[in-house]
Amino acid sequence: MKQKTILSIILLNLFVFTAFGQQNVKVGYADIEYILDNMPETVKAKADLDVIMNKLTKTRDSIIKDYNVKVEDYKKNGATLVEPDKKKKETELMRIQQGMQGFDTDIQTAINYKKNAFYQPIYTKIGELVSVVAKENGYTHILNSQINGNSVLVYAEESTDISDLVIAKAKK
């Protein structure tokens, strides 16, 4: 709903500009996610993010392996433990399990933070490149063709898509 409202406002503004003849309006569009996937810097960002994810996954797997060993030990020897030692082992296992759940949350937070850190400069560069390409080709407005995977364009001529021009500019 929000996207339709934004698109309606943009289109209304374009019609107003045209109606009053203040300037010639040339509208184009770009698929920012498509451009991102084809940027040379994205390959390195993905690789760096994969390295971090692999390290965190190995650490998590190691913690789970240690936890499983302790659980198996408790299952084998739990019946022979005196009550205070048994409670102590159970408390330790619950603490480790809670720590693993917290670690999962921390992993996701860390990955999101690093992804943002790696991708933000690329998005900034894309914005700059879109501006350059738009000016070079006489566009007055450039719309993103989709937001969060949802198309925001009802109709657009293929000739107004500047995505490949931006990618070509990025590879220079």
C-alpha positions as CSV (number, residue, x, y, z in Angstrom):
1,M,0.0,0.0,0.0
2,K,2.8,2.3,1.0
3,Q,4.6,1.6,-2.3
4,K,1.4,2.5,-4.3
5,T,1.1,5.7,-2.5
6,I,4.7,6.7,-3.1
7,L,4.4,5.8,-6.8
8,S,1.1,7.8,-7.1
9,I,2.8,10.8,-5.5
10,I,5.7,10.5,-7.9
11,L,3.5,10.1,-10.9
12,L,1.3,13.1,-9.8
13,N,4.4,15.2,-9.5
14,L,5.6,14.2,-12.9
15,F,2.2,15.1,-14.5
16,V,2.2,18.5,-12.7
17,F,5.7,19.2,-14.0
18,T,4.6,18.3,-17.5
19,A,1.3,20.2,-17.3
20,F,3.0,23.4,-16.3
21,G,5.7,23.0,-18.9
22,Q,8.4,24.0,-16.4
23,Q,10.8,21.4,-17.9
24,N,10.9,18.5,-20.2
25,V,10.5,15.4,-18.1
26,K,12.3,12.2,-19.1
27,V,11.7,9.4,-16.7
28,G,13.8,6.2,-16.6
29,Y,14.1,3.4,-14.2
30,A,16.8,1.1,-12.8
31,D,16.8,-2.2,-11.0
32,I,19.1,-1.6,-8.1
33,E,19.2,-5.2,-7.0
34,Y,20.2,-6.3,-10.5
35,I,22.9,-3.6,-10.6
36,L,24.1,-4.7,-7.2
37,D,24.4,-8.3,-8.3
38,N,26.5,-7.2,-11.3
39,M,28.8,-4.8,-9.5
40,P,32.5,-5.9,-9.4
41,E,32.6,-5.0,-5.7
42,T,29.7,-7.3,-4.8
43,V,31.8,-10.4,-5.6
44,K,34.4,-9.4,-2.9
45,A,31.7,-8.3,-0.4
46,K,30.0,-11.7,-0.8
47,A,33.3,-13.6,-0.4
48,D,34.2,-11.6,2.7
49,L,30.8,-12.2,4.2
50,D,31.1,-15.9,3.4
51,V,34.4,-16.1,5.3
52,I,32.8,-14.5,8.3
53,M,29.8,-16.8,8.1
54,N,32.0,-19.8,7.8
55,K,34.0,-18.9,10.9
56,L,30.9,-18.2,12.9
57,T,29.3,-21.5,11.7
58,K,32.5,-23.5,12.7
59,T,32.5,-21.9,16.1
60,R,28.8,-22.7,16.5
61,D,29.3,-26.3,15.3
62,S,32.1,-26.7,17.8
63,I,29.9,-25.5,20.7
64,I,27.1,-27.9,19.6
65,K,29.6,-30.8,19.4
66,D,30.9,-30.0,22.9
67,Y,27.3,-29.7,24.2
68,N,26.3,-33.1,22.6
69,V,29.3,-34.8,24.2
70,K,28.3,-33.4,27.6
71,V,24.7,-34.5,27.1
72,E,25.8,-38.0,26.2
73,D,28.1,-38.1,29.2
74,Y,25.2,-37.0,31.4
75,K,22.9,-39.7,29.9
76,K,25.5,-42.4,30.6
77,N,26.6,-41.3,34.0
78,G,23.7,-39.3,35.3
79,A,22.2,-42.2,37.2
80,T,25.4,-42.8,39.2
81,L,25.8,-39.1,40.2
82,V,24.8,-37.9,43.7
83,E,22.0,-35.4,43.7
84,P,24.1,-32.2,44.1
85,D,26.4,-33.2,41.3
86,K,23.4,-34.2,39.1
87,K,21.8,-30.8,39.7
88,K,25.2,-29.1,38.9
89,K,25.5,-31.0,35.6
90,E,21.9,-30.2,34.6
91,T,22.4,-26.5,35.4
92,E,25.6,-26.5,33.3
93,L,23.8,-28.2,30.4
94,M,20.9,-25.6,30.6
95,R,23.4,-22.8,30.7
96,I,25.3,-24.1,27.6
97,Q,22.0,-24.5,25.8
98,Q,20.9,-20.9,26.6
99,G,24.3,-19.7,25.5
100,M,23.9,-21.5,22.2
101,Q,20.6,-19.8,21.7
102,G,22.1,-16.4,22.5
103,F,25.0,-17.2,20.2
104,D,22.6,-17.8,17.3
105,T,21.1,-14.4,17.9
106,D,24.5,-12.8,18.1
107,I,25.6,-14.6,14.9
108,Q,22.6,-13.1,13.0
109,T,23.2,-9.7,14.4
110,A,26.9,-9.8,13.5
111,I,26.2,-11.0,9.9
112,N,23.6,-8.3,9.4
113,Y,26.0,-5.7,10.7
114,K,28.9,-6.9,8.5
115,K,26.6,-7.2,5.5
116,N,25.5,-3.6,5.9
117,A,29.1,-2.5,6.4
118,F,30.2,-4.3,3.2
119,Y,27.2,-3.3,1.0
120,Q,26.6,0.3,2.1
121,P,29.6,1.7,0.1
122,I,28.4,-0.3,-3.0
123,Y,24.9,1.2,-2.7
124,T,26.4,4.6,-2.4
125,K,28.5,4.0,-5.5
126,I,25.4,2.8,-7.3
127,G,23.5,6.0,-6.4
128,E,26.4,8.1,-7.7
129,L,26.6,6.0,-10.9
130,V,22.8,6.3,-11.5
131,S,23.1,10.1,-11.2
132,V,26.0,10.2,-13.7
133,V,24.2,8.0,-16.2
134,A,20.9,9.9,-15.8
135,K,22.6,13.2,-16.4
136,E,24.6,11.8,-19.4
137,N,21.4,10.5,-21.0
138,G,19.1,13.5,-20.2
139,Y,16.9,11.8,-17.6
140,T,15.2,14.1,-15.1
141,H,13.9,11.3,-12.9
142,I,15.0,7.7,-12.2
143,L,12.8,5.3,-10.4
144,N,13.8,2.0,-8.8
145,S,11.9,-0.8,-10.7
146,Q,11.3,-2.8,-7.5
147,I,11.4,-2.5,-3.8
148,N,11.8,-5.6,-1.6
149,G,11.2,-7.7,-4.6
150,N,7.9,-6.0,-5.5
151,S,7.6,-4.2,-8.7
152,V,6.7,-0.5,-8.3
153,L,6.4,0.2,-12.1
154,V,3.1,-0.4,-13.7
155,Y,4.6,0.0,-17.2
156,A,7.9,1.2,-18.5
157,E,9.4,1.0,-21.9
158,E,12.5,-1.2,-22.1
159,S,14.5,1.7,-23.6
160,T,14.1,3.7,-20.3
161,D,15.9,1.0,-18.2
162,I,19.3,2.4,-17.4
163,S,20.5,-0.6,-15.3
164,D,22.9,-2.0,-17.9
165,L,24.3,1.5,-18.5
166,V,25.0,1.8,-14.8
167,I,26.7,-1.6,-14.7
168,A,28.8,-0.6,-17.8
169,K,29.8,2.6,-16.1
170,A,30.8,0.7,-12.9
171,K,33.1,-1.6,-14.9
172,K,35.0,1.2,-16.4
